[in-house]
Amino acid sequence: MPPLPGSDSVGEEARARLDEVIHSPVRLSVVAALAATDEAEFAAVRDAVQISDSALSKAVTALEQAAYVAVRKGYVGKRPRTWLSLTPAGREALSAHLTALRAIAGA
């Protein structure tokens, strides 16, 4: 019987390359949304990913600690705003993570 795809050492190596910070579905969704733009307002990311403010805040904190996301705070008129952007390290981590997922999937 032939081995299943992803069950060889390539699969093991690919699993080892998965980024634990990005692997969470919410954080992966946030990073993917930010990869499509230079910078996005917190509320726009929240709406795109379809999560609560608190869930996005928690995800952003973890991504910021890993230096994958940069946070910029400011004002529009008198209203406080928060903008998020993917750092170069975040873009690289996302690319490597997606490459590992493709290797696991046999794509």
MMTF fields as JSON, N, C-alpha, C and O atoms, coordinates in Angstrom:
{
  "mmtfVersion": "1.0.0",
  "mmtfProducer": "UNKNOWN",
  "numBonds": 427,
  "numAtoms": 428,
  "numGroups": 107,
  "numChains": 1,
  "numModels": 1,
  "chainsPerModel": [1],
  "groupsPerChain": [107],
  "chainIdList": ["A"],
  "bondAtomList": [4, 2, 8, 6, 12, 10, 16, 14, 20, 18, 24, 22, 28, 26, 32, 30, 36, 34, 40, 38, 44, 42, 48, 46, 52, 50, 56, 54, 60, 58, 64, 62, 68, 66, 72, 70, 76, 74, 80, 78, 84, 82, 88, 86, 92, 90, 96, 94, 100, 98, 104, 102, 108, 106, 112, 110, 116, 114, 120, 118, 124, 122, 128, 126, 132, 130, 136, 134, 140, 138, 144, 142, 148, 146, 152, 150, 156, 154, 160, 158, 164, 162, 168, 166, 172, 170, 176, 174, 180, 178, 184, 182, 188, 186, 192, 190, 196, 194, 200, 198, 204, 202, 208, 206, 212, 210, 216, 214, 220, 218, 224, 222, 228, 226, 232, 230, 236, 234, 240, 238, 244, 242, 248, 246, 252, 250, 256, 254, 260, 258, 264, 262, 268, 266, 272, 270, 276, 274, 280, 278, 284, 282, 288, 286, 292, 290, 296, 294, 300, 298, 304, 302, 308, 306, 312, 310, 316, 314, 320, 318, 324, 322, 328, 326, 332, 330, 336, 334, 340, 338, 344, 342, 348, 346, 352, 350, 356, 354, 360, 358, 364, 362, 368, 366, 372, 370, 376, 374, 380, 378, 384, 382, 388, 386, 392, 390, 396, 394, 400, 398, 404, 402, 408, 406, 412, 410, 416, 414, 420, 418, 424, 422],
  "bondOrderList": [1, 1, 1, 1, 1, 1, 1, 1, 1, 1, 1, 1, 1, 1, 1, 1, 1, 1, 1, 1, 1, 1, 1, 1, 1, 1, 1, 1, 1, 1, 1, 1, 1, 1, 1, 1, 1, 1, 1, 1, 1, 1, 1, 1, 1, 1, 1, 1, 1, 1, 1, 1, 1, 1, 1, 1, 1, 1, 1, 1, 1, 1, 1, 1, 1, 1, 1, 1, 1, 1, 1, 1, 1, 1, 1, 1, 1, 1, 1, 1, 1, 1, 1, 1, 1, 1, 1, 1, 1, 1, 1, 1, 1, 1, 1, 1, 1, 1, 1, 1, 1, 1, 1, 1, 1, 1],
  "groupList": [{"groupName": "MET", "atomNameList": ["N", "CA", "C", "O"], "elementList": ["N", "C", "C", "O"], "formalChargeList": [0, 0, 0, 0], "bondAtomList": [1, 0, 2, 1, 3, 2], "bondOrderList": [1, 1, 2], "singleLetterCode": "M", "chemCompType": "L-PEPTIDE LINKING"}, {"groupName": "PRO", "atomNameList": ["N", "CA", "C", "O"], "elementList": ["N", "C", "C", "O"], "formalChargeList": [0, 0, 0, 0], "bondAtomList": [1, 0, 2, 1, 3, 2], "bondOrderList": [1, 1, 2], "singleLetterCode": "P", "chemCompType": "L-PEPTIDE LINKING"}, {"groupName": "LEU", "atomNameList": ["N", "CA", "C", "O"], "elementList": ["N", "C", "C", "O"], "formalChargeList": [0, 0, 0, 0], "bondAtomList": [1, 0, 2, 1, 3, 2], "bondOrderList": [1, 1, 2], "singleLetterCode": "L", "chemCompType": "L-PEPTIDE LINKING"}, {"groupName": "GLY", "atomNameList": ["N", "CA", "C", "O"], "elementList": ["N", "C", "C", "O"], "formalChargeList": [0, 0, 0, 0], "bondAtomList": [1, 0, 2, 1, 3, 2], "bondOrderList": [1, 1, 2], "singleLetterCode": "G", "chemCompType": "PEPTIDE LINKING"}, {"groupName": "SER", "atomNameList": ["N", "CA", "C", "O"], "elementList": ["N", "C", "C", "O"], "formalChargeList": [0, 0, 0, 0], "bondAtomList": [1, 0, 2, 1, 3, 2], "bondOrderList": [1, 1, 2], "singleLetterCode": "S", "chemCompType": "L-PEPTIDE LINKING"}, {"groupName": "ASP", "atomNameList": ["N", "CA", "C", "O"], "elementList": ["N", "C", "C", "O"], "formalChargeList": [0, 0, 0, 0], "bondAtomList": [1, 0, 2, 1, 3, 2], "bondOrderList": [1, 1, 2], "singleLetterCode": "D", "chemCompType": "L-PEPTIDE LINKING"}, {"groupName": "VAL", "atomNameList": ["N", "CA", "C", "O"], "elementList": ["N", "C", "C", "O"], "formalChargeList": [0, 0, 0, 0], "bondAtomList": [1, 0, 2, 1, 3, 2], "bondOrderList": [1, 1, 2], "singleLetterCode": "V", "chemCompType": "L-PEPTIDE LINKING"}, {"groupName": "GLU", "atomNameList": ["N", "CA", "C", "O"], "elementList": ["N", "C", "C", "O"], "formalChargeList": [0, 0, 0, 0], "bondAtomList": [1, 0, 2, 1, 3, 2], "bondOrderList": [1, 1, 2], "singleLetterCode": "E", "chemCompType": "L-PEPTIDE LINKING"}, {"groupName": "ALA", "atomNameList": ["N", "CA", "C", "O"], "elementList": ["N", "C", "C", "O"], "formalChargeList": [0, 0, 0, 0], "bondAtomList": [1, 0, 2, 1, 3, 2], "bondOrderList": [1, 1, 2], "singleLetterCode": "A", "chemCompType": "L-PEPTIDE LINKING"}, {"groupName": "ARG", "atomNameList": ["N", "CA", "C", "O"], "elementList": ["N", "C", "C", "O"], "formalChargeList": [0, 0, 0, 0], "bondAtomList": [1, 0, 2, 1, 3, 2], "bondOrderList": [1, 1, 2], "singleLetterCode": "R", "chemCompType": "L-PEPTIDE LINKING"}, {"groupName": "ILE", "atomNameList": ["N", "CA", "C", "O"], "elementList": ["N", "C", "C", "O"], "formalChargeList": [0, 0, 0, 0], "bondAtomList": [1, 0, 2, 1, 3, 2], "bondOrderList": [1, 1, 2], "singleLetterCode": "I", "chemCompType": "L-PEPTIDE LINKING"}, {"groupName": "HIS", "atomNameList": ["N", "CA", "C", "O"], "elementList": ["N", "C", "C", "O"], "formalChargeList": [0, 0, 0, 0], "bondAtomList": [1, 0, 2, 1, 3, 2], "bondOrderList": [1, 1, 2], "singleLetterCode": "H", "chemCompType": "L-PEPTIDE LINKING"}, {"groupName": "THR", "atomNameList": ["N", "CA", "C", "O"], "elementList": ["N", "C", "C", "O"], "formalChargeList": [0, 0, 0, 0], "bondAtomList": [1, 0, 2, 1, 3, 2], "bondOrderList": [1, 1, 2], "singleLetterCode": "T", "chemCompType": "L-PEPTIDE LINKING"}, {"groupName": "PHE", "atomNameList": ["N", "CA", "C", "O"], "elementList": ["N", "C", "C", "O"], "formalChargeList": [0, 0, 0, 0], "bondAtomList": [1, 0, 2, 1, 3, 2], "bondOrderList": [1, 1, 2], "singleLetterCode": "F", "chemCompType": "L-PEPTIDE LINKING"}, {"groupName": "GLN", "atomNameList": ["N", "CA", "C", "O"], "elementList": ["N", "C", "C", "O"], "formalChargeList": [0, 0, 0, 0], "bondAtomList": [1, 0, 2, 1, 3, 2], "bondOrderList": [1, 1, 2], "singleLetterCode": "Q", "chemCompType": "L-PEPTIDE LINKING"}, {"groupName": "LYS", "atomNameList": ["N", "CA", "C", "O"], "elementList": ["N", "C", "C", "O"], "formalChargeList": [0, 0, 0, 0], "bondAtomList": [1, 0, 2, 1, 3, 2], "bondOrderList": [1, 1, 2], "singleLetterCode": "K", "chemCompType": "L-PEPTIDE LINKING"}, {"groupName": "TYR", "atomNameList": ["N", "CA", "C", "O"], "elementList": ["N", "C", "C", "O"], "formalChargeList": [0, 0, 0, 0], "bondAtomList": [1, 0, 2, 1, 3, 2], "bondOrderList": [1, 1, 2], "singleLetterCode": "Y", "chemCompType": "L-PEPTIDE LINKING"}, {"groupName": "TRP", "atomNameList": ["N", "CA", "C", "O"], "elementList": ["N", "C", "C", "O"], "formalChargeList": [0, 0, 0, 0], "bondAtomList": [1, 0, 2, 1, 3, 2], "bondOrderList": [1, 1, 2], "singleLetterCode": "W", "chemCompType": "L-PEPTIDE LINKING"}],
  "groupTypeList": [0, 1, 1, 2, 1, 3, 4, 5, 4, 6, 3, 7, 7, 8, 9, 8, 9, 2, 5, 7, 6, 10, 11, 4, 1, 6, 9, 2, 4, 6, 6, 8, 8, 2, 8, 8, 12, 5, 7, 8, 7, 13, 8, 8, 6, 9, 5, 8, 6, 14, 10, 4, 5, 4, 8, 2, 4, 15, 8, 6, 12, 8, 2, 7, 14, 8, 8, 16, 6, 8, 6, 9, 15, 3, 16, 6, 3, 15, 9, 1, 9, 12, 17, 2, 4, 2, 12, 1, 8, 3, 9, 7, 8, 2, 4, 8, 11, 2, 12, 8, 2, 9, 8, 10, 8, 3, 8],
  "groupIdList": [1, 2, 3, 4, 5, 6, 7, 8, 9, 10, 11, 12, 13, 14, 15, 16, 17, 18, 19, 20, 21, 22, 23, 24, 25, 26, 27, 28, 29, 30, 31, 32, 33, 34, 35, 36, 37, 38, 39, 40, 41, 42, 43, 44, 45, 46, 47, 48, 49, 50, 51, 52, 53, 54, 55, 56, 57, 58, 59, 60, 61, 62, 63, 64, 65, 66, 67, 68, 69, 70, 71, 72, 73, 74, 75, 76, 77, 78, 79, 80, 81, 82, 83, 84, 85, 86, 87, 88, 89, 90, 91, 92, 93, 94, 95, 96, 97, 98, 99, 100, 101, 102, 103, 104, 105, 106, 107],
  "secStructList": [7, 7, 7, 7, 6, 6, 7, 1, 2, 2, 2, 2, 2, 2, 2, 2, 2, 1, 7, 2, 2, 2, 2, 1, 2, 2, 2, 2, 2, 2, 2, 2, 2, 2, 2, 6, 1, 1, 7, 3, 3, 2, 2, 2, 2, 2, 2, 2, 2, 6, 7, 7, 2, 2, 2, 2, 2, 2, 2, 2, 2, 2, 2, 2, 2, 6, 6, 1, 3, 3, 3, 3, 3, 3, 3, 3, 6, 6, 3, 3, 3, 3, 3, 3, 3, 3, 7, 2, 2, 2, 2, 2, 2, 2, 2, 2, 2, 2, 2, 2, 2, 2, 2, 2, 2, 6, 7],
  "xCoordList": [0.854, 0.0, 0.9, 1.804, 0.679, 1.521, 1.242, 0.135, 2.259, 2.058, 1.085, 0.968, 0.411, -0.501, 0.286, 1.396, -0.264, 0.413, 0.612, -0.268, 1.757, 2.046, 2.488, 2.727, 2.607, 2.974, 4.464, 4.92, 5.223, 6.656, 7.426, 6.836, 8.733, 9.559, 9.3, 9.516, 8.84, 8.503, 7.369, 7.396, 6.375, 5.271, 5.743, 5.293, 6.65, 7.194, 7.961, 7.814, 8.773, 9.542, 8.611, 8.839, 7.576, 6.623, 5.896, 5.717, 5.48, 4.809, 5.725, 5.267, 6.996, 7.955, 8.11, 8.512, 7.79, 7.92, 6.659, 6.666, 5.586, 4.377, 4.674, 5.356, 4.165, 4.383, 3.265, 2.104, 3.607, 2.604, 1.854, 0.69, 2.509, 1.838, 0.757, -0.352, 1.064, 0.127, -0.894, -1.972, -0.599, -1.424, -2.85, -3.754, -3.066, -4.423, -5.322, -4.928, -6.514, -7.391, -7.668, -7.692, -7.874, -8.148, -6.915, -7.016, -5.751, -4.528, -4.172, -3.716, -4.371, -4.114, -5.036, -4.606, -6.286, -7.235, -6.826, -6.931, -6.362, -5.928, -4.714, -4.675, -3.731, -2.511, -2.836, -2.299, -3.702, -4.086, -4.801, -4.564, -5.665, -6.365, -5.377, -5.489, -4.416, -3.435, -2.455, -1.9, -2.241, -1.311, -1.822, -1.044, -3.124, -3.725, -3.64, -4.084, -3.081, -3.051, -1.812, -1.157, -1.501, -0.373, -0.736, 0.073, -1.966, -2.414, -3.939, -4.579, -4.513, -5.974, -6.406, -5.725, -7.546, -8.091, -8.598, -9.111, -8.444, -8.847, -10.254, -10.479, -11.195, -12.594, -12.753, -13.575, -11.985, -12.069, -11.574, -12.158, -10.5, -9.984, -10.997, -11.284, -11.531, -12.546, -13.705, -14.147, -14.191, -15.324, -14.947, -15.737, -13.758, -13.314, -13.161, -13.506, -12.642, -12.388, -13.634, -13.721, -14.584, -15.851, -15.652, -16.11, -14.95, -14.738, -15.044, -15.244, -15.078, -15.362, -14.12, -13.005, -14.333, -13.215, -12.24, -11.026, -12.772, -11.892, -11.083, -9.91, -11.691, -10.958, -9.86, -8.757, -10.158, -9.14, -8.026, -6.849, -8.388, -7.385, -6.435, -5.223, -6.979, -6.154, -5.229, -4.049, -5.765, -4.957, -3.857, -2.715, -4.194, -3.211, -2.104, -0.937, -2.449, -1.435, -0.421, 0.784, -0.895, 0.012, 0.859, 2.057, 0.249, 0.986, 1.98, 3.063, 1.621, 2.531, 3.725, 4.852, 3.493, 4.587, 5.565, 6.758, 5.07, 5.928, 6.565, 7.33, 6.252, 6.754, 6.219, 6.873, 5.034, 4.406, 3.446, 3.166, 2.945, 1.989, 2.46, 2.915, 2.345, 2.635, 1.307, 0.367, 1.249, 0.039, 0.356, 1.343, -0.487, -0.326, -1.622, -2.704, -1.496, -2.676, -2.66, -1.6, -3.828, -3.945, -5.389, -6.213, -5.675, -7.017, -7.501, -6.718, -8.786, -9.474, -10.454, -11.473, -10.122, -10.864, -10.555, -9.392, -11.572, -11.367, -11.559, -11.525, -11.76, -12.022, -10.738, -10.035, -10.432, -9.239, -9.415, -10.505, -8.338, -8.348, -7.075, -6.055, -7.164, -6.018, -5.871, -6.835, -4.664, -4.362, -3.392, -2.506, -3.567, -2.743, -2.043, -2.601, -0.82, -0.105, 0.758, 1.211, 0.972, 1.823, 3.268, 3.581, 4.139, 5.553, 6.228, 5.657, 7.429, 8.158, 8.341, 8.241, 8.608, 8.734, 7.41, 7.395, 6.304, 4.988, 4.69, 4.129, 5.068, 4.86, 5.695, 5.229, 6.922, 7.803, 7.254, 7.254, 6.787, 6.233, 4.985, 4.807, 4.13, 2.926, 3.311, 2.753, 4.245, 4.679, 5.236, 4.901, 6.08, 6.663, 5.585, 5.616, 4.64, 3.556, 2.7, 2.357, 2.356, 1.551, 2.304, 1.705, 3.612, 4.434, 4.401, 4.287, 4.502, 4.445, 3.073, 2.988, 2.008, 0.663, 0.502, -0.095, 1.036, 0.954, 1.722, 1.271, 2.881, 3.674, 2.921, 2.938, 2.27, 1.495, 0.321, 0.006, -0.319, -1.483, -1.086, -1.94, 0.198, 0.665, 0.446, 0.463, 0.237, -0.01, 1.274, 1.248],
  "yCoordList": [-1.174, 0.0, 1.237, 1.325, 2.193, 3.396, 4.281, 4.284, 5.03, 5.919, 7.042, 7.451, 7.515, 8.647, 9.919, 10.066, 10.845, 12.13, 12.834, 12.815, 13.44, 14.187, 13.315, 13.825, 11.975, 11.097, 10.793, 10.059, 11.329, 11.07, 12.15, 12.976, 12.135, 13.117, 14.539, 15.494, 14.692, 16.032, 16.603, 17.779, 15.781, 16.212, 16.595, 17.595, 15.802, 16.106, 17.421, 18.254, 17.6, 18.845, 20.036, 21.097, 19.865, 20.959, 21.308, 22.486, 20.304, 20.573, 21.328, 22.185, 21.024, 21.716, 23.179, 24.007, 23.503, 24.887, 25.717, 26.923, 25.1, 25.866, 26.866, 26.548, 28.052, 29.122, 29.073, 29.321, 28.757, 28.616, 29.917, 29.889, 31.05, 32.337, 32.547, 32.969, 32.263, 32.493, 31.368, 31.591, 30.192, 29.009, 29.106, 28.475, 29.87, 30.059, 30.593, 31.521, 30.035, 30.499, 32.004, 32.644, 32.566, 34.005, 34.797, 35.73, 34.442, 35.184, 35.009, 35.958, 33.817, 33.598, 34.476, 35.046, 34.584, 35.439, 36.902, 37.62, 37.346, 38.739, 39.015, 40.015, 38.137, 38.321, 38.289, 39.088, 37.382, 37.305, 38.576, 39.072, 39.103, 40.349, 41.5, 42.317, 41.569, 42.658, 42.507, 43.499, 41.287, 41.064, 41.698, 41.966, 41.937, 42.494, 44.01, 44.601, 44.657, 46.117, 46.603, 45.833, 47.873, 48.44, 48.7, 48.48, 49.173, 49.508, 49.477, 49.83, 49.056, 49.001, 49.449, 49.197, 50.115, 50.532, 49.296, 48.35, 49.328, 48.231, 47.743, 46.544, 48.674, 48.305, 47.609, 46.703, 48.014, 47.381, 45.937, 45.048, 45.707, 44.341, 43.505, 42.366, 44.075, 43.382, 42.932, 41.786, 43.83, 43.511, 42.491, 41.598, 42.616, 41.689, 40.269, 39.295, 40.168, 38.862, 38.337, 37.154, 39.226, 38.888, 38.34, 37.249, 39.137, 38.795, 40.015, 41.113, 39.818, 40.915, 41.779, 41.374, 42.97, 43.852, 43.148, 43.216, 42.47, 41.837, 40.697, 40.525, 39.92, 38.835, 39.392, 38.848, 40.479, 41.093, 41.687, 41.55, 42.341, 42.929, 41.864, 42.072, 40.736, 39.637, 39.096, 38.847, 38.916, 38.417, 39.406, 39.009, 40.688, 41.717, 41.772, 41.952, 41.621, 41.622, 40.508, 40.74, 39.307, 38.183, 38.429, 38.148, 38.95, 39.216, 40.358, 40.331, 41.352, 42.469, 42.001, 42.427, 41.136, 40.604, 39.797, 39.755, 39.161, 38.395, 39.285, 38.806, 40.578, 41.568, 41.309, 41.653, 40.703, 40.446, 41.556, 41.736, 42.296, 43.369, 44.629, 44.581, 45.755, 47.063, 47.756, 47.669, 48.441, 49.153, 50.634, 51.047, 51.429, 52.885, 53.484, 53.186, 54.329, 54.982, 56.455, 57.074, 57.0, 58.406, 58.843, 58.172, 59.977, 60.538, 60.908, 61.307, 60.773, 61.319, 62.312, 61.936, 63.591, 64.613, 64.433, 64.451, 64.264, 64.045, 62.584, 62.242, 61.739, 60.33, 59.512, 59.582, 58.739, 57.891, 56.762, 56.211, 56.437, 55.356, 54.528, 55.012, 53.278, 52.375, 51.778, 51.272, 51.84, 51.263, 50.11, 50.157, 49.088, 47.886, 47.682, 47.965, 47.19, 46.846, 45.62, 45.377, 44.867, 43.691, 44.139, 44.865, 43.717, 44.079, 43.191, 42.181, 43.557, 42.662, 41.263, 40.263, 41.194, 39.882, 39.128, 37.908, 39.846, 39.226, 38.69, 37.605, 39.458, 38.996, 37.745, 36.802, 37.755, 36.6, 35.375, 34.266, 35.589, 34.482, 33.906, 32.689, 34.769, 34.294, 33.474, 32.401, 33.967, 33.253, 31.871, 30.881, 31.807, 30.53, 29.586, 28.384, 30.132, 29.318, 28.735, 27.554, 29.557, 29.077, 28.034, 27.076, 28.217, 27.229, 25.894, 24.839, 25.941, 24.717, 24.053, 22.831, 24.842, 24.277, 23.602, 22.531, 24.233, 23.635, 22.311, 21.349, 22.271, 21.036, 19.925, 18.772, 20.273, 19.285, 18.788, 17.598, 19.707, 19.355, 18.642, 18.115, 18.629, 17.975, 18.789, 18.259, 20.089, 20.964, 21.481, 22.23],
  "zCoordList": [0.0, 0.0, 0.0, 0.83, -0.905, -0.949, 0.267, 0.806, 0.689, 1.842, 1.496, 0.341, 2.495, 2.314, 2.061, 2.573, 1.281, 1.078, 2.421, 3.281, 2.583, 3.81, 4.966, 6.06, 4.747, 5.851, 5.88, 6.757, 4.959, 4.906, 5.657, 6.354, 5.511, 6.221, 5.736, 6.482, 4.493, 4.005, 4.847, 5.21, 5.158, 6.004, 7.392, 7.952, 7.952, 9.278, 9.252, 10.147, 8.228, 8.11, 7.934, 8.516, 7.142, 6.919, 8.212, 8.522, 8.963, 10.244, 11.188, 11.944, 11.155, 12.021, 11.621, 12.439, 10.362, 9.887, 10.117, 9.87, 10.582, 10.878, 11.984, 12.958, 11.827, 12.802, 13.838, 13.512, 15.071, 16.129, 16.398, 16.797, 16.185, 16.408, 15.36, 15.688, 14.122, 13.02, 12.894, 12.343, 13.375, 13.116, 13.657, 13.109, 14.702, 15.23, 14.119, 13.412, 13.947, 12.863, 12.885, 11.833, 14.063, 14.143, 13.741, 12.944, 14.278, 13.94, 12.469, 11.831, 11.921, 10.498, 9.656, 8.653, 10.054, 9.334, 9.396, 8.402, 10.554, 10.718, 9.84, 9.123, 9.897, 9.104, 7.612, 6.845, 7.199, 5.783, 5.344, 4.242, 6.188, 5.849, 5.721, 4.807, 6.626, 6.59, 5.429, 4.957, 4.97, 3.854, 2.569, 1.653, 2.5, 1.284, 1.214, 0.229, 2.236, 2.274, 3.021, 3.724, 2.861, 3.598, 5.051, 5.953, 5.271, 6.618, 6.627, 5.636, 7.744, 7.851, 9.236, 10.229, 9.282, 10.563, 11.322, 10.724, 12.629, 13.507, 13.166, 13.003, 13.059, 12.798, 11.45, 11.32, 10.455, 9.136, 9.202, 8.582, 9.952, 10.112, 10.893, 10.527, 11.961, 12.764, 11.887, 11.973, 11.049, 10.183, 9.107, 8.798, 8.542, 7.497, 8.04, 7.371, 9.252, 9.858, 10.585, 10.914, 10.826, 11.481, 12.889, 13.228, 13.698, 15.102, 15.958, 15.44, 17.26, 18.187, 18.388, 18.063, 18.927, 19.262, 20.196, 20.001, 21.215, 22.199, 21.58, 21.911, 20.691, 20.033, 19.134, 19.091, 18.415, 17.563, 18.412, 18.08, 19.497, 20.379, 20.919, 20.958, 21.329, 21.843, 20.75, 20.998, 19.549, 18.434, 18.079, 17.847, 18.035, 17.69, 18.738, 18.39, 20.0, 21.057, 20.827, 20.919, 20.532, 20.278, 19.037, 19.038, 17.985, 16.747, 16.914, 16.329, 17.703, 17.96, 18.791, 18.542, 19.767, 20.579, 19.736, 20.036, 18.693, 17.783, 16.722, 15.884, 16.756, 15.787, 14.381, 13.396, 14.282, 12.992, 12.589, 11.403, 13.56, 13.306, 14.015, 15.158, 13.324, 13.918, 14.191, 13.4, 15.318, 15.728, 15.783, 16.392, 15.144, 15.168, 15.678, 15.174, 16.681, 17.254, 16.887, 16.797, 16.68, 16.325, 16.445, 17.065, 15.842, 15.909, 14.519, 13.656, 14.319, 13.159, 13.759, 14.339, 13.605, 14.342, 15.817, 16.218, 16.609, 18.043, 18.438, 19.62, 17.45, 17.744, 17.642, 16.634, 18.678, 18.626, 17.612, 17.456, 16.94, 15.957, 16.122, 16.612, 15.705, 15.724, 14.33, 13.756, 13.798, 12.49, 12.674, 13.527, 11.876, 11.94, 10.605, 9.545, 10.672, 9.446, 9.701, 10.82, 8.652, 8.716, 8.539, 7.595, 9.428, 9.328, 8.276, 7.862, 7.844, 6.936, 7.539, 6.829, 8.841, 9.497, 9.449, 9.289, 9.586, 9.51, 8.122, 7.975, 7.099, 5.718, 5.436, 4.796, 5.92, 5.729, 6.467, 5.932, 7.7, 8.49, 7.821, 7.782, 7.301, 6.61, 5.383, 5.152, 4.609, 3.411, 3.763, 3.113, 4.785, 5.205, 5.734, 5.467, 6.479, 7.033, 5.907, 5.937, 4.922, 3.796, 2.979, 2.489, 2.83, 2.126, 2.863, 2.24, 4.19, 4.993, 4.868, 4.752, 4.892, 4.735, 3.375, 3.273, 2.335, 0.99, 0.938, 0.316, 1.593, 1.612, 2.344, 1.915, 3.435, 4.186, 3.347, 3.346, 2.639, 1.819, 0.528, -0.185, 0.235, -0.977, -2.226, -3.337, -2.042, -3.195, -3.785, -4.761]
}
